[in-house]
Amino acid sequence: MVHETGQAGGRLAFTVRMKANQYVYSAGSEQDSGGIRRGFVPRADGTEERTHGSASTGGFDAAEWSQRVADHHGDVTEAMRAWLVETGRAVEDADIAYLEVRGWIPEQ
């Protein structure tokens, strides 16, 4: 889906669930999400779901993410984990428990 959306000039958004202590910033922090507590769901098992990108914010360039996924041997979850670590949002040994990817082609 990531590669096809990238080839079509589309955009992506992600929902990531990890243990709360694996995120570097608290939900809604200025560094993580511009101070907006959107897309944050705390879970009873100590995990949190957070959204990254959306149709309303324009999402992520799917072509760029297609390359990121290819760089991680086709593993979308590993590509997302690497991005979270690279951007300072997650600790080095973060473990993604759940990942949802949403793709769309913007209207011209």
Secondary structure, DSSP 8 states (H G I E B T S, - for coil): -HHHHHHTT-EEEEEEEEEGGGBSS-TT-HHHHTT--TTEEE-TTSEEEEEE--TTTT-EEHHHHHHHHHHTTT-HHHHHHHHHHHTTSB-TT---SEEEEEEE----
